Amino acid sequence: MNIKKYNTKFILFEIIVIMLGIIGVTFAASYIMKSINVNVDTAALAVDYTGNLTLPKVDLVPIEDSSVDTNTDNVMRINFTVKGASSNPNIPIIYDVILSDLEIDSALKNEYLKWELEKNGSVISSGSFSPKFDTIKDGKLWLTEIQQDLPTNSQSADSYEFRLWISESCTGDITTCTEDMDQSNMLGKKLSGKIETVLYTKSKEALVRVPANYASDYITSLLDSNPNTMNNDDPDGNVRYMGANPNNYVKFNNELWRIIGVFDVASTNGGPTEKRLKIIRDESLGNMAWDSGNANDWSKASLQTYLNGEYYNGLDATSKSLIGDTYWNLGGTASYTSSSNGLASHFYGYEKGTTVILM
C-alpha cells in the first residue's frame, strides 16, 4: 500500500511540471510576437545578359597564337553583353566574369590550352588551364583580373568575347619539332562549363592567382637534404625513395600508401612528358593469380578485371580524380640477383627494353 501511494504522488508531480512548462512556453511566445514587428526585404542584384551561357562544341586543333584573331574554325568564341537589370538599386555595382561548372580532362590541363577575354574591343586578361597558372577550385576559374563597373540598365552594355584555343607547341619548320612537342594526347579530350557573372557592392580588389602546389615539386625539393633515403641516379634523373624504411607514407583512398618516386612519364607512347607520383599500397591485397582462367590475354585476365573493375570501383571519388592516364614501360630481365644487375638504376634500363619475361 505504501508503494502505491508513492507512485501516485510521483505521477501527479510529473503532470504539474509538464503543465507549468506548457504555460511558460505559451506565455513567452505570446510576449515576443506582440513586442516585435519586423518587416525586412533585401535588395536583389541582377544583370541583363545576352549571348551564350554554355561553352559551345568546337573541334579544336593546335594553331599559332598569332592566328587567333583571324582563325574562325579552330577557336572557340563566346560573345556576350552585360549590364545591370532595371530592378537593381541605385548604387554602384561591380562584377567579375568567371568560368563555372568546369569539367576538363586531365590531358587539357596544360599551358597549351589558352584563353583570353576581350572587353569592348580590348583584351583585359588571358591565361591557360595549366595548374601552374591558376587553381581551378570548385569548378571555377576567374577570368577578370579585377572587378568591372557594371553599367546601369539605361547605359550601354559591356561587350565581351571569350576566346579559347590549343596553342601550337612547335613553331617554325616541322623539322625543328621534337618528340616532347607532340600534342596528340590533347586530341579527342573534353572541356565543358559556362560563363557566369558574380556581382558585388564592396570596393574592388585585384585577383591573386594561386598556382597549384605540386607534390612532385615538394618531393624533389627534399632530395638534397635526404641523401640516405632519396636518389636520382637513374638515366632520366627521376627522384625516388630508397632504403629500408624511408618516410614516404601518404594517405590515398583513406588507406596508407607509399611514394615510390617522381617520374617523367607520358600519357601516350612518345607523347609529351610530365612529372607524376608513383605510389604503392602499404599492405598487399593478397596472393592473386595473373589469370585464373589461363587465357594468356591481359584484356581478359582475372587480375586485370579485378583491378580495373571491383577494386577501382571501390575507390572514393577524390581518389579516382587523382588517377591519370600514363604510359609505363614494362620491359623486364631474368638477371637481377647481384649488385651488378639488380639495383634500382638497372631496372630503369630494363623497363625501357624489349625483353619480355613470361611467368
ROVEX-454328 format. One record per residue (C-alpha): residue number from 0; chain; x, y, z. Coordinates in Angstrom, 2 decimals. Layout:
<node num="NUM" chaine="A" east="X" north="Y" up="Z"/>
...
This chain:
<node num="0" chaine="A" east="0.00" north="0.00" up="0.00"/>
<node num="1" chaine="A" east="2.80" north="2.41" up="0.78"/>
<node num="2" chaine="A" east="4.39" north="1.78" up="-2.58"/>
<node num="3" chaine="A" east="1.10" north="2.51" up="-4.37"/>
<node num="4" chaine="A" east="0.69" north="5.91" up="-2.68"/>
<node num="5" chaine="A" east="4.25" north="6.87" up="-3.53"/>
<node num="6" chaine="A" east="3.74" north="6.11" up="-7.21"/>
<node num="7" chaine="A" east="0.54" north="8.17" up="-7.30"/>
<node num="8" chaine="A" east="2.21" north="11.21" up="-5.82"/>
<node num="9" chaine="A" east="5.10" north="10.89" up="-8.29"/>
<node num="10" chaine="A" east="2.79" north="10.80" up="-11.30"/>
<node num="11" chaine="A" east="0.85" north="13.87" up="-10.12"/>
<node num="12" chaine="A" east="4.09" north="15.75" up="-9.63"/>
<node num="13" chaine="A" east="5.19" north="14.97" up="-13.22"/>
<node num="14" chaine="A" east="1.89" north="16.20" up="-14.64"/>
<node num="15" chaine="A" east="2.15" north="19.51" up="-12.74"/>
<node num="16" chaine="A" east="5.69" north="20.09" up="-14.06"/>
<node num="17" chaine="A" east="4.63" north="19.44" up="-17.65"/>
<node num="18" chaine="A" east="1.65" north="21.77" up="-17.36"/>
<node num="19" chaine="A" east="3.81" north="24.55" up="-15.94"/>
<node num="20" chaine="A" east="6.23" north="24.07" up="-18.80"/>
<node num="21" chaine="A" east="3.50" north="24.40" up="-21.40"/>
<node num="22" chaine="A" east="2.06" north="27.54" up="-19.78"/>
<node num="23" chaine="A" east="5.53" north="29.09" up="-19.62"/>
<node num="24" chaine="A" east="6.32" north="28.46" up="-23.29"/>
<node num="25" chaine="A" east="2.94" north="29.80" up="-24.43"/>
<node num="26" chaine="A" east="3.32" north="32.97" up="-22.41"/>
<node num="27" chaine="A" east="6.84" north="33.62" up="-23.71"/>
<node num="28" chaine="A" east="5.86" north="33.11" up="-27.36"/>
<node num="29" chaine="A" east="2.84" north="35.39" up="-26.99"/>
<node num="30" chaine="A" east="5.01" north="38.11" up="-25.42"/>
<node num="31" chaine="A" east="7.57" north="38.01" up="-28.22"/>
<node num="32" chaine="A" east="5.02" north="38.18" up="-31.01"/>
<node num="33" chaine="A" east="3.36" north="41.25" up="-29.51"/>
<node num="34" chaine="A" east="6.62" north="43.08" up="-28.80"/>
<node num="35" chaine="A" east="8.49" north="42.67" up="-32.13"/>
<node num="36" chaine="A" east="7.20" north="43.73" up="-35.52"/>
<node num="37" chaine="A" east="9.93" north="43.48" up="-38.18"/>
<node num="38" chaine="A" east="9.49" north="43.68" up="-41.97"/>
<node num="39" chaine="A" east="12.76" north="43.43" up="-43.94"/>
<node num="40" chaine="A" east="13.10" north="42.98" up="-47.71"/>
<node num="41" chaine="A" east="16.67" north="42.82" up="-49.06"/>
<node num="42" chaine="A" east="17.55" north="44.27" up="-52.45"/>
<node num="43" chaine="A" east="18.19" north="41.92" up="-55.37"/>
<node num="44" chaine="A" east="21.20" north="42.37" up="-57.69"/>
<node num="45" chaine="A" east="20.96" north="41.10" up="-61.25"/>
<node num="46" chaine="A" east="22.37" north="41.54" up="-64.75"/>
<node num="47" chaine="A" east="20.83" north="41.70" up="-68.18"/>
<node num="48" chaine="A" east="22.95" north="39.13" up="-70.04"/>
<node num="49" chaine="A" east="22.77" north="38.37" up="-73.76"/>
<node num="50" chaine="A" east="24.79" north="35.66" up="-75.51"/>
<node num="51" chaine="A" east="25.79" north="32.03" up="-74.95"/>
<node num="52" chaine="A" east="25.80" north="30.76" up="-71.38"/>
<node num="53" chaine="A" east="27.40" north="27.38" up="-72.03"/>
<node num="54" chaine="A" east="30.62" north="26.65" up="-73.90"/>
<node num="55" chaine="A" east="29.71" north="25.62" up="-77.47"/>
<node num="56" chaine="A" east="31.09" north="22.43" up="-79.02"/>
<node num="57" chaine="A" east="34.10" north="23.21" up="-81.20"/>
<node num="58" chaine="A" east="36.63" north="20.69" up="-82.52"/>
<node num="59" chaine="A" east="39.99" north="22.30" up="-81.79"/>
<node num="60" chaine="A" east="43.38" north="21.52" up="-83.28"/>
<node num="61" chaine="A" east="46.67" north="23.29" up="-82.44"/>
<node num="62" chaine="A" east="47.11" north="26.69" up="-84.12"/>
<node num="63" chaine="A" east="49.64" north="29.50" up="-83.95"/>
<node num="64" chaine="A" east="48.80" north="32.15" up="-81.34"/>
<node num="65" chaine="A" east="49.22" north="34.85" up="-83.98"/>
<node num="66" chaine="A" east="46.28" north="33.47" up="-85.97"/>
<node num="67" chaine="A" east="43.72" north="33.56" up="-83.14"/>
<node num="68" chaine="A" east="42.17" north="36.86" up="-84.28"/>
<node num="69" chaine="A" east="41.56" north="35.64" up="-87.84"/>
<node num="70" chaine="A" east="41.04" north="31.89" up="-87.36"/>
<node num="71" chaine="A" east="37.34" north="31.06" up="-87.49"/>
<node num="72" chaine="A" east="37.38" north="27.26" up="-87.38"/>
<node num="73" chaine="A" east="39.73" north="26.34" up="-84.54"/>
<node num="74" chaine="A" east="38.95" north="28.95" up="-81.90"/>
<node num="75" chaine="A" east="36.03" north="28.73" up="-79.50"/>
<node num="76" chaine="A" east="34.39" north="32.17" up="-79.35"/>
<node num="77" chaine="A" east="31.65" north="33.28" up="-76.98"/>
<node num="78" chaine="A" east="30.20" north="36.76" up="-77.46"/>
<node num="79" chaine="A" east="28.02" north="38.29" up="-74.77"/>
<node num="80" chaine="A" east="26.98" north="41.60" up="-73.25"/>
<node num="81" chaine="A" east="26.44" north="42.59" up="-69.63"/>
<node num="82" chaine="A" east="24.63" north="45.48" up="-67.93"/>
<node num="83" chaine="A" east="22.60" north="45.98" up="-64.79"/>
<node num="84" chaine="A" east="18.99" north="44.86" up="-64.55"/>
<node num="85" chaine="A" east="16.29" north="47.53" up="-64.35"/>
<node num="86" chaine="A" east="15.34" north="46.24" up="-60.89"/>
<node num="87" chaine="A" east="18.77" north="46.97" up="-59.38"/>
<node num="88" chaine="A" east="19.01" north="49.59" up="-56.60"/>
<node num="89" chaine="A" east="20.64" north="52.91" up="-57.48"/>
<node num="90" chaine="A" east="24.07" north="52.05" up="-56.04"/>
<node num="91" chaine="A" east="27.48" north="51.28" up="-57.60"/>
<node num="92" chaine="A" east="27.75" north="47.60" up="-58.53"/>
<node num="93" chaine="A" east="30.88" north="45.80" up="-59.67"/>
<node num="94" chaine="A" east="31.28" north="42.33" up="-61.16"/>
<node num="95" chaine="A" east="33.61" north="39.52" up="-62.21"/>
<node num="96" chaine="A" east="33.33" north="37.24" up="-65.22"/>
<node num="97" chaine="A" east="34.17" north="33.60" up="-64.45"/>
<node num="98" chaine="A" east="34.02" north="30.12" up="-65.94"/>
<node num="99" chaine="A" east="31.95" north="27.86" up="-63.69"/>
<node num="100" chaine="A" east="30.85" north="24.21" up="-63.62"/>
<node num="101" chaine="A" east="34.15" north="23.38" up="-65.31"/>
<node num="102" chaine="A" east="34.78" north="19.77" up="-66.23"/>
<node num="103" chaine="A" east="38.09" north="19.23" up="-68.01"/>
<node num="104" chaine="A" east="40.07" north="16.13" up="-68.96"/>
<node num="105" chaine="A" east="43.49" north="15.96" up="-67.30"/>
<node num="106" chaine="A" east="45.29" north="16.00" up="-70.66"/>
<node num="107" chaine="A" east="43.94" north="19.52" up="-71.29"/>
<node num="108" chaine="A" east="45.26" north="20.94" up="-68.01"/>
<node num="109" chaine="A" east="48.42" north="22.38" up="-69.52"/>
<node num="110" chaine="A" east="49.92" north="25.62" up="-70.76"/>
<node num="111" chaine="A" east="48.89" north="24.94" up="-74.37"/>
<node num="112" chaine="A" east="45.13" north="25.25" up="-73.80"/>
<node num="113" chaine="A" east="44.90" north="29.04" up="-73.74"/>
<node num="114" chaine="A" east="42.16" north="31.63" up="-73.31"/>
<node num="115" chaine="A" east="41.72" north="35.40" up="-73.43"/>
<node num="116" chaine="A" east="38.91" north="37.77" up="-72.52"/>
<node num="117" chaine="A" east="38.21" north="40.85" up="-74.62"/>
<node num="118" chaine="A" east="36.03" north="43.71" up="-73.30"/>
<node num="119" chaine="A" east="34.77" north="46.48" up="-75.58"/>
<node num="120" chaine="A" east="37.45" north="45.70" up="-78.17"/>
<node num="121" chaine="A" east="40.47" north="45.34" up="-75.85"/>
<node num="122" chaine="A" east="41.93" north="42.20" up="-74.26"/>
<node num="123" chaine="A" east="41.75" north="42.65" up="-70.48"/>
<node num="124" chaine="A" east="43.00" north="39.22" up="-69.34"/>
<node num="125" chaine="A" east="44.47" north="35.98" up="-70.65"/>
<node num="126" chaine="A" east="45.85" north="32.71" up="-69.35"/>
<node num="127" chaine="A" east="45.87" north="28.92" up="-69.68"/>
<node num="128" chaine="A" east="44.34" north="25.91" up="-67.98"/>
<node num="129" chaine="A" east="47.65" north="24.77" up="-66.53"/>
<node num="130" chaine="A" east="47.57" north="24.33" up="-62.73"/>
<node num="131" chaine="A" east="50.83" north="26.28" up="-62.77"/>
<node num="132" chaine="A" east="48.82" north="29.31" up="-63.93"/>
<node num="133" chaine="A" east="45.91" north="29.11" up="-61.50"/>
<node num="134" chaine="A" east="43.98" north="26.61" up="-59.42"/>
<node num="135" chaine="A" east="40.52" north="25.62" up="-60.64"/>
<node num="136" chaine="A" east="38.63" north="25.48" up="-57.34"/>
<node num="137" chaine="A" east="35.09" north="24.13" up="-57.02"/>
<node num="138" chaine="A" east="34.87" north="24.05" up="-60.81"/>
<node num="139" chaine="A" east="35.51" north="27.83" up="-61.11"/>
<node num="140" chaine="A" east="38.18" north="29.82" up="-62.95"/>
<node num="141" chaine="A" east="38.18" north="33.62" up="-62.65"/>
<node num="142" chaine="A" east="38.63" north="35.41" up="-66.00"/>
<node num="143" chaine="A" east="38.64" north="39.08" up="-64.93"/>
<node num="144" chaine="A" east="41.78" north="40.18" up="-63.08"/>
<node num="145" chaine="A" east="39.85" north="42.91" up="-61.22"/>
<node num="146" chaine="A" east="36.14" north="43.67" up="-60.85"/>
<node num="147" chaine="A" east="34.48" north="45.72" up="-63.59"/>
<node num="148" chaine="A" east="31.96" north="48.55" up="-63.11"/>
<node num="149" chaine="A" east="28.51" north="47.27" up="-64.03"/>
<node num="150" chaine="A" east="26.70" north="49.67" up="-66.39"/>
<node num="151" chaine="A" east="23.22" north="50.66" up="-65.26"/>
<node num="152" chaine="A" east="20.24" north="49.48" up="-67.27"/>
<node num="153" chaine="A" east="20.00" north="52.83" up="-69.05"/>
<node num="154" chaine="A" east="23.66" north="52.76" up="-70.13"/>
<node num="155" chaine="A" east="25.35" north="50.86" up="-72.96"/>
<node num="156" chaine="A" east="26.18" north="47.27" up="-72.06"/>
<node num="157" chaine="A" east="29.75" north="45.97" up="-71.77"/>
<node num="158" chaine="A" east="30.52" north="43.81" up="-74.80"/>
<node num="159" chaine="A" east="32.73" north="40.71" up="-74.36"/>
<node num="160" chaine="A" east="34.35" north="37.99" up="-76.41"/>
<node num="161" chaine="A" east="35.84" north="34.95" up="-74.69"/>
<node num="162" chaine="A" east="38.29" north="33.00" up="-76.85"/>
<node num="163" chaine="A" east="39.75" north="29.53" up="-76.24"/>
<node num="164" chaine="A" east="42.23" north="27.59" up="-78.39"/>
<node num="165" chaine="A" east="45.02" north="25.00" up="-78.40"/>
<node num="166" chaine="A" east="48.33" north="26.74" up="-78.88"/>
<node num="167" chaine="A" east="50.78" north="25.07" up="-81.27"/>
<node num="168" chaine="A" east="53.78" north="23.83" up="-79.30"/>
<node num="169" chaine="A" east="56.05" north="23.62" up="-82.33"/>
<node num="170" chaine="A" east="56.76" north="26.89" up="-84.14"/>
<node num="171" chaine="A" east="58.62" north="27.31" up="-87.38"/>
<node num="172" chaine="A" east="59.58" north="24.47" up="-89.71"/>
<node num="173" chaine="A" east="58.37" north="20.95" up="-88.86"/>
<node num="174" chaine="A" east="61.97" north="19.75" up="-88.85"/>
<node num="175" chaine="A" east="62.60" north="21.74" up="-85.69"/>
<node num="176" chaine="A" east="59.92" north="19.83" up="-83.75"/>
<node num="177" chaine="A" east="60.92" north="17.32" up="-81.11"/>
<node num="178" chaine="A" east="59.01" north="14.42" up="-79.54"/>
<node num="179" chaine="A" east="58.07" north="16.42" up="-76.46"/>
<node num="180" chaine="A" east="56.18" north="18.85" up="-78.72"/>
<node num="181" chaine="A" east="53.71" north="16.16" up="-79.78"/>
<node num="182" chaine="A" east="50.21" north="17.27" up="-78.75"/>
<node num="183" chaine="A" east="48.26" north="14.23" up="-79.92"/>
<node num="184" chaine="A" east="47.37" north="13.44" up="-76.30"/>
<node num="185" chaine="A" east="45.19" north="16.59" up="-76.27"/>
<node num="186" chaine="A" east="43.04" north="15.47" up="-79.18"/>
<node num="187" chaine="A" east="39.71" north="13.79" up="-78.51"/>
<node num="188" chaine="A" east="39.51" north="15.28" up="-74.98"/>
<node num="189" chaine="A" east="36.63" north="17.28" up="-73.50"/>
<node num="190" chaine="A" east="36.05" north="20.53" up="-71.63"/>
<node num="191" chaine="A" east="32.67" north="21.88" up="-70.59"/>
<node num="192" chaine="A" east="31.46" north="24.79" up="-68.48"/>
<node num="193" chaine="A" east="29.51" north="28.03" up="-68.56"/>
<node num="194" chaine="A" east="30.07" north="31.79" up="-68.40"/>
<node num="195" chaine="A" east="28.88" north="33.40" up="-65.18"/>
<node num="196" chaine="A" east="28.92" north="36.89" up="-63.68"/>
<node num="197" chaine="A" east="29.47" north="37.47" up="-59.97"/>
<node num="198" chaine="A" east="28.13" north="40.75" up="-58.51"/>
<node num="199" chaine="A" east="29.44" north="42.78" up="-55.55"/>
<node num="200" chaine="A" east="28.68" north="46.06" up="-53.79"/>
<node num="201" chaine="A" east="32.04" north="46.40" up="-52.00"/>
<node num="202" chaine="A" east="35.23" north="48.05" up="-53.25"/>
<node num="203" chaine="A" east="37.37" north="46.44" up="-55.96"/>
<node num="204" chaine="A" east="40.16" north="44.01" up="-55.21"/>
<node num="205" chaine="A" east="42.74" north="42.68" up="-57.67"/>
<node num="206" chaine="A" east="42.73" north="38.93" up="-58.29"/>
<node num="207" chaine="A" east="45.63" north="36.90" up="-56.91"/>
<node num="208" chaine="A" east="46.27" north="33.77" up="-58.97"/>
<node num="209" chaine="A" east="47.01" north="30.68" up="-56.86"/>
<node num="210" chaine="A" east="49.10" north="28.13" up="-58.78"/>
<node num="211" chaine="A" east="48.63" north="24.59" up="-57.57"/>
<node num="212" chaine="A" east="51.18" north="23.24" up="-55.10"/>
<node num="213" chaine="A" east="52.62" north="20.14" up="-56.73"/>
<node num="214" chaine="A" east="53.58" north="17.26" up="-54.50"/>
<node num="215" chaine="A" east="56.18" north="16.37" up="-57.14"/>
<node num="216" chaine="A" east="57.91" north="19.75" up="-56.68"/>
<node num="217" chaine="A" east="57.89" north="19.37" up="-52.90"/>
<node num="218" chaine="A" east="59.33" north="15.86" up="-53.00"/>
<node num="219" chaine="A" east="62.02" north="16.91" up="-55.46"/>
<node num="220" chaine="A" east="62.98" north="19.76" up="-53.12"/>
<node num="221" chaine="A" east="63.74" north="17.18" up="-50.39"/>
<node num="222" chaine="A" east="66.37" north="15.35" up="-52.44"/>
<node num="223" chaine="A" east="69.50" north="17.24" up="-51.35"/>
<node num="224" chaine="A" east="68.65" north="17.15" up="-47.64"/>
<node num="225" chaine="A" east="67.86" north="13.40" up="-47.60"/>
<node num="226" chaine="A" east="70.83" north="11.66" up="-49.30"/>
<node num="227" chaine="A" east="70.34" north="8.44" up="-47.31"/>
<node num="228" chaine="A" east="66.71" north="7.86" up="-48.31"/>
<node num="229" chaine="A" east="66.37" north="9.57" up="-51.72"/>
<node num="230" chaine="A" east="68.24" north="9.37" up="-55.01"/>
<node num="231" chaine="A" east="68.05" north="10.43" up="-58.65"/>
<node num="232" chaine="A" east="70.90" north="8.48" up="-60.25"/>
<node num="233" chaine="A" east="68.84" north="6.81" up="-62.97"/>
<node num="234" chaine="A" east="69.44" north="7.85" up="-66.62"/>
<node num="235" chaine="A" east="66.44" north="10.24" up="-66.59"/>
<node num="236" chaine="A" east="67.19" north="11.84" up="-63.21"/>
<node num="237" chaine="A" east="63.88" north="10.72" up="-61.67"/>
<node num="238" chaine="A" east="63.67" north="11.26" up="-57.92"/>
<node num="239" chaine="A" east="62.84" north="8.12" up="-55.92"/>
<node num="240" chaine="A" east="62.88" north="6.91" up="-52.36"/>
<node num="241" chaine="A" east="65.25" north="4.16" up="-51.28"/>
<node num="242" chaine="A" east="66.40" north="2.26" up="-48.19"/>
<node num="243" chaine="A" east="64.69" north="0.03" up="-45.68"/>
<node num="244" chaine="A" east="62.16" north="2.50" up="-44.26"/>
<node num="245" chaine="A" east="62.12" north="5.99" up="-45.77"/>
<node num="246" chaine="A" east="59.45" north="8.46" up="-44.64"/>
<node num="247" chaine="A" east="57.38" north="8.25" up="-47.82"/>
<node num="248" chaine="A" east="53.89" north="7.49" up="-46.50"/>
<node num="249" chaine="A" east="50.76" north="9.18" up="-47.84"/>
<node num="250" chaine="A" east="47.01" north="8.71" up="-47.41"/>
<node num="251" chaine="A" east="45.17" north="7.63" up="-50.57"/>
<node num="252" chaine="A" east="41.58" north="6.34" up="-50.59"/>
<node num="253" chaine="A" east="41.77" north="6.64" up="-46.79"/>
<node num="254" chaine="A" east="44.45" north="3.93" up="-46.86"/>
<node num="255" chaine="A" east="48.19" north="4.01" up="-46.24"/>
<node num="256" chaine="A" east="50.29" north="4.06" up="-49.41"/>
<node num="257" chaine="A" east="53.99" north="4.72" up="-50.08"/>
<node num="258" chaine="A" east="55.50" north="7.02" up="-52.69"/>
<node num="259" chaine="A" east="57.94" north="5.18" up="-54.94"/>
<node num="260" chaine="A" east="59.14" north="8.39" up="-56.57"/>
<node num="261" chaine="A" east="58.54" north="11.22" up="-59.04"/>
<node num="262" chaine="A" east="58.79" north="10.14" up="-62.66"/>
<node num="263" chaine="A" east="58.73" north="11.89" up="-66.03"/>
<node num="264" chaine="A" east="56.02" north="9.98" up="-67.87"/>
<node num="265" chaine="A" east="53.77" north="10.47" up="-70.88"/>
<node num="266" chaine="A" east="50.05" north="9.87" up="-71.29"/>
<node num="267" chaine="A" east="50.67" north="8.23" up="-74.68"/>
<node num="268" chaine="A" east="53.55" north="6.38" up="-76.29"/>
<node num="269" chaine="A" east="56.02" north="9.04" up="-77.45"/>
<node num="270" chaine="A" east="53.87" north="11.93" up="-76.18"/>
<node num="271" chaine="A" east="54.99" north="14.90" up="-74.05"/>
<node num="272" chaine="A" east="56.04" north="14.03" up="-70.51"/>
<node num="273" chaine="A" east="55.09" north="15.48" up="-67.15"/>
<node num="274" chaine="A" east="56.05" north="14.66" up="-63.58"/>
<node num="275" chaine="A" east="53.78" north="12.13" up="-61.87"/>
<node num="276" chaine="A" east="53.87" north="10.41" up="-58.49"/>
<node num="277" chaine="A" east="54.02" north="6.62" up="-58.49"/>
<node num="278" chaine="A" east="52.66" north="5.06" up="-55.31"/>
<node num="279" chaine="A" east="52.24" north="1.54" up="-53.97"/>
<node num="280" chaine="A" east="49.79" north="0.26" up="-51.37"/>
<node num="281" chaine="A" east="51.46" north="-0.32" up="-48.00"/>
<node num="282" chaine="A" east="49.60" north="-3.58" up="-47.43"/>
<node num="283" chaine="A" east="49.31" north="-6.32" up="-50.03"/>
<node num="284" chaine="A" east="45.91" north="-7.20" up="-51.46"/>
<node num="285" chaine="A" east="46.90" north="-10.84" up="-51.09"/>
<node num="286" chaine="A" east="48.08" north="-13.60" up="-53.40"/>
<node num="287" chaine="A" east="46.32" north="-13.47" up="-56.75"/>
<node num="288" chaine="A" east="46.80" north="-15.31" up="-59.98"/>
<node num="289" chaine="A" east="47.68" north="-13.23" up="-63.02"/>
<node num="290" chaine="A" east="44.88" north="-15.05" up="-64.83"/>
<node num="291" chaine="A" east="42.91" north="-17.75" up="-63.13"/>
<node num="292" chaine="A" east="41.44" north="-18.77" up="-66.49"/>
<node num="293" chaine="A" east="44.88" north="-19.22" up="-68.13"/>
<node num="294" chaine="A" east="43.78" north="-17.29" up="-71.22"/>
<node num="295" chaine="A" east="47.20" north="-15.57" up="-71.52"/>
<node num="296" chaine="A" east="45.33" north="-12.43" up="-72.61"/>
<node num="297" chaine="A" east="45.65" north="-9.34" up="-70.41"/>
<node num="298" chaine="A" east="42.38" north="-7.84" up="-71.64"/>
<node num="299" chaine="A" east="40.58" north="-10.89" up="-70.23"/>
<node num="300" chaine="A" east="42.90" north="-11.73" up="-67.32"/>
<node num="301" chaine="A" east="41.26" north="-12.10" up="-63.91"/>
<node num="302" chaine="A" east="43.77" north="-9.72" up="-62.26"/>
<node num="303" chaine="A" east="43.05" north="-7.04" up="-64.87"/>
<node num="304" chaine="A" east="39.28" north="-7.30" up="-64.48"/>
<node num="305" chaine="A" east="39.58" north="-7.20" up="-60.68"/>
<node num="306" chaine="A" east="41.91" north="-4.16" up="-60.53"/>
<node num="307" chaine="A" east="40.04" north="-2.15" up="-63.17"/>
<node num="308" chaine="A" east="36.61" north="-3.29" up="-62.03"/>
<node num="309" chaine="A" east="35.88" north="-4.28" up="-58.46"/>
<node num="310" chaine="A" east="38.93" north="-2.62" up="-56.90"/>
<node num="311" chaine="A" east="38.77" north="0.63" up="-58.92"/>
<node num="312" chaine="A" east="35.02" north="0.99" up="-58.36"/>
<node num="313" chaine="A" east="35.64" north="0.74" up="-54.61"/>
<node num="314" chaine="A" east="37.81" north="3.88" up="-54.57"/>
<node num="315" chaine="A" east="36.27" north="7.14" up="-53.34"/>
<node num="316" chaine="A" east="35.57" north="9.95" up="-55.83"/>
<node num="317" chaine="A" east="38.53" north="12.09" up="-54.70"/>
<node num="318" chaine="A" east="40.99" north="9.24" up="-55.19"/>
<node num="319" chaine="A" east="39.61" north="8.48" up="-58.66"/>
<node num="320" chaine="A" east="40.11" north="12.12" up="-59.67"/>
<node num="321" chaine="A" east="43.83" north="11.86" up="-58.81"/>
<node num="322" chaine="A" east="44.43" north="8.94" up="-61.20"/>
<node num="323" chaine="A" east="45.64" north="9.86" up="-64.68"/>
<node num="324" chaine="A" east="46.34" north="8.01" up="-67.91"/>
<node num="325" chaine="A" east="50.03" north="7.10" up="-68.04"/>
<node num="326" chaine="A" east="52.19" north="5.14" up="-70.45"/>
<node num="327" chaine="A" east="54.54" north="2.89" up="-68.45"/>
<node num="328" chaine="A" east="57.45" north="0.91" up="-69.85"/>
<node num="329" chaine="A" east="57.13" north="-2.77" up="-68.92"/>
<node num="330" chaine="A" east="60.35" north="-4.38" up="-70.12"/>
<node num="331" chaine="A" east="61.95" north="-6.98" up="-67.83"/>
<node num="332" chaine="A" east="65.02" north="-9.04" up="-67.08"/>
<node num="333" chaine="A" east="65.84" north="-12.52" up="-65.90"/>
<node num="334" chaine="A" east="69.04" north="-11.46" up="-64.11"/>
<node num="335" chaine="A" east="68.69" north="-9.26" up="-61.06"/>
<node num="336" chaine="A" east="70.40" north="-11.08" up="-58.20"/>
<node num="337" chaine="A" east="73.58" north="-9.07" up="-57.68"/>
<node num="338" chaine="A" east="74.75" north="-5.51" up="-57.22"/>
<node num="339" chaine="A" east="75.92" north="-5.52" up="-60.83"/>
<node num="340" chaine="A" east="72.45" north="-6.11" up="-62.27"/>
<node num="341" chaine="A" east="69.83" north="-5.78" up="-59.53"/>
<node num="342" chaine="A" east="69.95" north="-2.14" up="-58.47"/>
<node num="343" chaine="A" east="67.05" north="0.25" up="-58.99"/>
<node num="344" chaine="A" east="69.11" north="2.19" up="-61.52"/>
<node num="345" chaine="A" east="69.45" north="-1.02" up="-63.59"/>
<node num="346" chaine="A" east="65.73" north="-1.60" up="-63.63"/>
<node num="347" chaine="A" east="65.14" north="1.73" up="-65.36"/>
<node num="348" chaine="A" east="67.07" north="0.35" up="-68.29"/>
<node num="349" chaine="A" east="65.28" north="-2.99" up="-68.15"/>
<node num="350" chaine="A" east="61.87" north="-1.33" up="-68.16"/>
<node num="351" chaine="A" east="62.68" north="0.61" up="-71.32"/>
<node num="352" chaine="A" east="63.99" north="-2.50" up="-73.04"/>
<node num="353" chaine="A" east="62.11" north="-5.08" up="-75.09"/>
<node num="354" chaine="A" east="62.79" north="-8.21" up="-73.02"/>
<node num="355" chaine="A" east="59.55" north="-9.96" up="-72.05"/>
<node num="356" chaine="A" east="59.57" north="-12.31" up="-69.07"/>
<node num="357" chaine="A" east="56.80" north="-14.93" up="-69.07"/>
<node num="358" chaine="A" east="55.92" north="-16.31" up="-65.63"/>
